[in-house]
Amino acid sequence: MADVSVRELRNSTAEVLRRVEGGERVRVTVDRRPVAELIPLPRRAAWLPRARVLESLVQADAGLRDDLARALPDTIDEL
């Protein structure tokens, strides 16, 4: 982990943040004393592949539709 003084952070904020965005962890110091850590946030996918979405879906109980039809016979299937 790299140390960056608060002065360096103030003078080179964009550069330090680019390093963090690139995956580097940075410790911020005041008078050589660590006071904070800048760590990269986990990257979130802008989209998921169809296969991954389908893998995450869980099939409802196969008999659920029939159970609901028996319990609520007067409902409309499609609105």
N, C-alpha and C positions, 0 to 999 in steps of 0.2 A: 504494500500500500504506500502510495506516495504522500509526502507531507507538503502542504501548501500553506504559506503564511496568510493571514487575513489580508495583509497588504498586497501580496501577489494575487489573491483571489479578487480583490477590489480592482486591481490594475489589469487583470487578464481574465475576467469572468467568462467571456465567451470561449476562450481557449480551454480553461479548466473544465467547463461544462461539456465541451466537445470530447475531452478525454473521458469524462464520466459516461457520456452517452456511448462512447466506444467500448465500454465495459470496465474501465479502470475505476478502482476505489480510491478516493482521495480523502486524506485526513486534514482538516483545517486547524491551524495552530495560532495561538496568540501568545507572544513571548515564548515561543518554542513549547508551549503547553497545549496538548490536544484538547480541542473544545467541541469538535463536530466531525462527522464523517459524511461525505457525499458518496452515495452508492447508486449504481444504475438501477432504474426500475425494470421489472421484467417486461419484455416486449410482448405486446398483445397482437395476435394475428388480426389483420384487417378482414380476413375471410377465412373460412375453414373449408377444406375439400369436402365434397359431397359424401365420400366414403366415411370420413371422420364424423360428420354429423349423424349419419345413419347408424354408426357404431354406438353413439351415445344415447340413441333413443331406446326406450324400453317398451316392449310390447305389453299392452294391458292384458289382463286375464282374458283368455279366449272366450270364456262364457259370460263376460261382463255385459255385452250387448243383449244377450238373451235374458239375463237376470234383470236388466233395466227395463226391457220390454214387458216382462211379466209384472214388475213392480209398478211401472208407470205406463199402462197400456194406452192412455189417451194422449201421449205426447206426439209431437210432429217430428219426423226424422230430419227433414230439411226445411229451413225457413227461407 
